[in-house]
Amino acid sequence: MTLDPSLATDVESHRVMRQMYDNLVDVDLDTGDPIPGLATGWEASRNHREVTFELRDDVVFHDGTQLTAEVVVANVERWATTPERVGPSALQHRLPLSFATVFGGFLGEPGCVFEEAVAEDEITVRLVFTEPVFGVVRALTDPAFAITSPDSWAASDAARGASGTLVALAGTGAYRLDNDEVPAGTVRLVRDRNATGSSAAGSSGSADAPNTDEDSSPDVVELVAASAAQERLIGLRTGQLDLFDTVDPGSLRALVQSGAQVLQRDPLSVLYLGFNLQHPVLSSLRVRRAVALSVNRSLLVEQTMLSGSSAAHHFIPPALASAPEGMQRYDYNLAEAARELEVSGYDGEDLVFTYPVDASRPYLADPQRVFSLISEDMASIGLRIVPDPVPWDDGYLAHVSRAGGSSSSSRAFHLLGRNCTYRDPLHVLTSIFDTASGEFGYTNPTVENRLARARTATDGTARQGLIDAITRSIATDLPALPLAFPISALATGPSVNYYPISPVLDEHFARVQLSS
């Protein structure tokens, strides 16, 4: 976990950061649309190469620094120069960072369309691009673009990479980090009732919240690691936990019987099976096709996911885009899978399948069960699967974010997914298939070109056409197999009267209402 917005890519880091930091732009809980945050408003230029933001003039960071245009400019420049700041080696074996996927790279890199940030006056900031950036305002709701105090950066940078060290930057949010003398695996947040940021007021932000003038949000929140479903159930039943995320189907009946409230999110995530195209066996498209045809995605969804989840045949959740016409599909067909494998040249080699343990994510509530079902499907056509369980906190993301070489003992398959941080189908594709990622060992110049063109397209129809073309190319090349669009849910006990559920996980604890 990291609390540096410019480096965070996992949902648990984002969950904590949303409590401490604010963005220029917030998210409406009911519609998902951008709404004022630290910025009171914004205006795009006619050519869409500039966006000007007006800031609130009454915001102070936790360390006493005043929010000004110069502070925002410093934040943007920090995001834009991340490789220079942390060193290129620190960015190896990471999932793609949001700045690079939104703007085509970091400042000075080929393809980067960000040019500069300018402070026009004390409360006016102008972002300038070399090309139009479609939906940049919506993109700025991503927790990677949280605004923090420059005076707090040195301590965070000094602690980077130190084992077990969690250092927060100074934000404007409702909570501060208070991790002194807490058990390992616990993050403690303390409410700052004097905070002035956009998330600090404690209002629900949703028409579904109970109608009350009383702010009954928690003063102290402790987030603890509880990877086992039984451990979470017992914790909720005994009052050791007020709520937990995520609910798996095996726990649902017990939760309902105990009177717990189960809150489901709209599906804005995708789970996939990744292939290592540098592997001597998986470099064969016929082997990858055989695997794709052997996986019974409908059964996988039925047995491991909540009702409302659906099998996926492309990577963009249905709420954002439908599958394009003419896209290659790999429906469950064991006979066809066996034929593809027979002509592929596969000769019984062991194939390492990496999957996470000691973790649940909104897109993967039960990793062990998902692995078991998929590996059984692949074994049914004659593939020899070698399990490779890797604890999430032991660097799982780093482990699967590189292709891993071409030796026969290297990873062949892995499980991973993405939860949308904001509603944009292109961002789903760039966050998975950005060229900076070595996750699949996959390159396709045509896909790269279309990603870049879609990023700067101002015509919605043309942009969607590019997204459809990218989707078709990825389905044909098959660097990864989309498995499902999972429904995620959390369970609350009697102490929680209202929780602000959000498909993009924009769930502020200051909006929680506790029972009296």
C-alpha positions, -999 to 999 in steps of 0.1 A, spaced: 0 0 0 11 36 -7 -6 68 3 12 88 -25 -16 94 -51 8 96 -80 20 61 -73 -11 42 -61 -28 17 -84 -47 -6 -60 -82 -2 -46 -72 -4 -10 -47 25 -13 -74 44 -31 -99 36 -4 -77 52 23 -66 81 2 -102 92 -6 -106 98 32 -76 121 35 -73 139 2 -96 158 -21 -95 163 -59 -103 194 -80 -134 175 -92 -157 153 -72 -182 126 -82 -220 128 -78 -230 97 -60 -263 93 -78 -252 101 -114 -214 95 -114 -211 129 -131 -182 154 -122 -192 180 -96 -172 208 -79 -146 197 -54 -116 219 -45 -125 237 -78 -158 256 -78 -160 253 -116 -141 249 -149 -143 259 -185 -127 242 -216 -113 262 -245 -130 260 -279 -102 238 -293 -103 216 -261 -66 221 -255 -70 241 -224 -91 237 -192 -93 265 -167 -103 258 -130 -115 283 -104 -105 272 -69 -121 276 -35 -103 303 -16 -111 290 19 -93 256 19 -64 248 42 -44 216 42 -39 195 74 -4 210 78 -17 246 76 -7 253 40 -33 273 20 -47 260 -12 -37 282 -40 -32 280 -78 6 277 -73 0 246 -50 -22 230 -77 4 237 -104 31 221 -82 9 190 -78 3 187 -115 40 191 -122 48 164 -96 24 139 -113 38 148 -147 74 142 -137 70 110 -117 97 90 -135 122 118 -129 112 120 -93 112 84 -83 136 70 -109 126 48 -139 135 15 -120 109 23 -94 82 23 -120 91 -11 -134 68 -40 -127 39 -17 -118 5 -14 -133 2 16 -155 -1 49 -136 -31 71 -142 -13 102 -154 4 83 -182 -28 65 -193 -48 98 -194 -22 120 -210 -4 94 -231 28 94 -210 48 115 -187 62 150 -195 88 147 -222 79 112 -233 67 105 -268 30 106 -270 25 128 -239 -1 155 -247 3 174 -214 22 206 -219 20 228 -188 0 240 -158 -2 278 -153 -13 298 -122 -33 327 -137 -39 343 -103 -43 331 -67 -73 309 -74 -72 303 -112 -53 273 -128 -51 266 -165 -40 232 -178 -26 232 -213 -23 203 -237 -6 198 -271 -37 179 -283 -73 178 -270 -79 154 -241 -114 140 -242 -131 139 -208 -102 154 -188 -125 168 -162 -140 134 -155 -105 119 -154 -95 143 -127 -119 126 -103 -95 96 -103 -79 94 -68 -45 95 -85 -51 132 -90 -57 141 -54 -43 175 -43 -18 174 -14 4 199 3 39 203 -12 54 208 23 45 172 31 62 156 0 97 153 14 88 130 42 68 108 19 96 106 -7 121 98 20 101 69 33 93 54 -1 103 18 -3 109 14 35 93 -19 45 63 -15 67 63 23 66 31 41 57 35 78 54 6 101 45 8 134 27 -11 164 40 -45 166 24 -77 185 30 -100 156 36 -121 146 66 -96 122 81 -59 121 90 -37 91 93 -29 81 129 -9 49 126 11 52 158 10 20 179 -15 1 157 -12 -36 150 4 -47 117 -21 -48 89 -42 -20 104 -47 15 92 -62 40 116 -79 72 105 -90 100 128 -116 126 119 -105 162 116 -136 182 124 -117 214 114 -109 201 79 -120 225 51 -119 202 20 -148 193 -2 -152 158 14 -150 171 50 -185 184 55 -200 150 62 -230 155 39 -242 123 22 -241 135 -14 -269 111 -23 -307 113 -25 -308 78 -9 -293 89 24 -315 93 55 -329 128 59 -311 141 90 -293 172 99 -271 153 124 -235 144 114 -231 109 130 -201 99 110 -173 81 129 -145 99 147 -121 70 144 -120 44 116 -97 14 117 -93 -7 85 -80 -42 92 -69 -70 69 -93 -99 71 -88 -120 40 -108 -152 51 -145 -151 46 -152 -169 79 -130 -144 97 -151 -115 83 -184 -132 91 -174 -138 127 -160 -103 130 -193 -88 119 -214 -111 141 -194 -103 172 -192 -66 166 -155 -66 161 -162 -53 126 -189 -27 117 -187 -36 80 -166 -55 56 -158 -55 19 -161 -78 -2 -190 -103 2 -186 -136 -16 -216 -158 -25 -207 -184 1 -212 -158 29 -244 -143 16 -269 -167 32 -252 -164 66 -253 -126 63 -289 -125 55 -298 -149 83 -279 -128 108 -297 -96 98 -268 -79 82 -274 -54 54 -257 -63 21 -251 -33 -2 -244 -41 -38 -225 -19 -62 -233 -15 -99 -209 -36 -119 -180 -13 -130 -152 -38 -128 -137 -66 -150 -119 -98 -140 -96 -114 -165 -71 -143 -171 -38 -129 -182 -15 -147 -206 23 -143 -208 30 -140 -245 67 -143 -239 63 -178 -226 74 -205 -251 40 -222 -250 17 -192 -245 33 -174 -274 11 -196 -296 -22 -181 -304 -37 -215 -309 -28 -224 -273 -44 -192 -261 -75 -199 -282 -77 -234 -267 -76 -219 -232 -103 -193 -241 -126 -220 -255 -121 -243 -225 -132 -218 -198 -168 -221 -187 -174 -185 -178 -211 -189 -171 -204 -216 -145 -175 -195 -131 -199 -166 -126 -227 -188 -111 -204 -205 -86 -181 -177 -75 -199 -144 -79 -230 -126 -66 -263 -126 -85 -262 -99 -112 -226 -106 -122 -222 -116 -159 -198 -134 -181 -175 -111 -200 -165 -114 -237 -147 -80 -238 -131 -58 -212 -154 -28 -209 -183 -31 -184 -217 -30 -200 -226 2 -182 -199 19 -203 -200 1 -237 -214 -30 -254 -194 -55 -274 -188 -42 -310 -201 -60 -340 -176 -84 -356 -157 -90 -324 -141 -125 -320 -159 -144 -293 -147 -175 -275 -178 -193 -262 -173 -224 -241 -166 -253 -265 -145 -282 -252 -144 -300 -286 -131 -270 -304 -107 -262 -276 -92 -297 -279 -88 -293 -316 -70 -260 -313 -47 -275 -287 -40 -306 -308 -27 -285 -337 -8 -260 -315 22 -282 -309 17 -283 -271 36 -312 -258 25 -316 -222 47 -288 -207 40 -276 -172 22 -242 -172 25 -220 -141 -7 -203 -131 -2 -174 -106 -31 -163 -85 -35 -141 -53 -41 -154 -18 -48 -137 15 -68 -111 -4 -102 -102 -17 -109 -75 -42 -142 -60 -56 -135 -79 -89 -122 -111 -72 -139 -120 -40 -127 -157 -39 -94 -161 -58 -88 -197 -47 -122 -208 -60 -118 -189 -93 -84 -204 -98 -97 -239 -91 -125 -238 -116 -104 -223 -144 -75 -247 -139 -100 -277 -139 -114 -264 -172 -79 -262 -187 -69 -296 -174 -99 -311 -191 -84 -305 -225 -50 -318 -215 -31 -287 -201 -8 -294 -172 -13 -266 -146 11 -258 -118 -5 -237 -91 15 -206 -80 -3 -189 -51 13 -155 -42 2 -135 -11 -12 -101 -23 9 -82 2 41 -101 -9 41 -81 -41 15 -98 -62 9 -68 -84 47 -65 -91 49 -102 -97 22 -102 -125 31 -68 -139 59 -82 -159 60 -109 -186 87 -127 -167 109 -139 -195 106 -169 -218 118 -198 -196 96 -228 -194 93 -222 -156 81 -186 -159 45 -176 -153 20 -187 -181 -13 -174 -166 -24 -150 -139 -56 -136 -124 -62 -99 -122 -89 -73 -128 -96 -36 -128 -122 -15 -110 -131 16 -129 -119 47 -110 -141 69 -133 -166 63 -160 -147 61 -193 -144 31 -215 -111 42 -229 -96 44 -195 -105 7 -189 -85 -2 -220 -56 20 -213 -53 9 -177 -49 -27 -188 -32 -25 -222 -11 7 -219 22 2 -237 41 9 -205 27 -23 -190 48 -55 -193 20 -76 -178 13 -96 -210 45 -91 -230 21 -78 -257 27 -52 -283 5 -42 -313 14 -9 -330 -21 -6 -345 -36 -9 -310 -11 17 -296 -19 41 -325 -57 38 -319 -53 43 -282 -35 75 -288 -60 87 -314 -89 79 -291 -73 98 -263 -74 130 -283 -106 125 -303 -132 152 -298 -159 136 -318 -178 111 -297 -187 89 -326 -152 87 -339 -139 80 -305 -163 51 -300 -153 38 -334 -117 37 -323 -126 20 -290 -146 -6 -309 -116 -12 -332 -92 -16 -303 -116 -40 -286 -118 -62 -318 -80 -62 -321 -75 -73 -285 -101 -100 -289 -83 -113 -320 -47 -111 -305 -59 -125 -271 -33 -112 -247 -58 -118 -219 -92 -134 -216 -120 -114 -201 -139 -136 -176 -166 -116 -158 -181 -83 -149 -186 -90 -111 -211 -74 -88 -193 -64 -56 -209 -58 -23 -202 -50 13 -220 -60 45 -228 -38 74 -238 -46 110 -263 -28 132 -239 1 140 -241 14 105 -273 33 95 -261 45 61 -231 38 39 -224 58 6 -220 29 -18 -204 38 -51 -195 18 -83 -162 37 -87 -155 32 -49 -158 69 -42 -170 61 -7 -162 87 19 -164 77 56 -175 112 64 -207 104 47 -213 73 68 -241 76 93 -238 55 125 -268 43 144 -275 62 177 
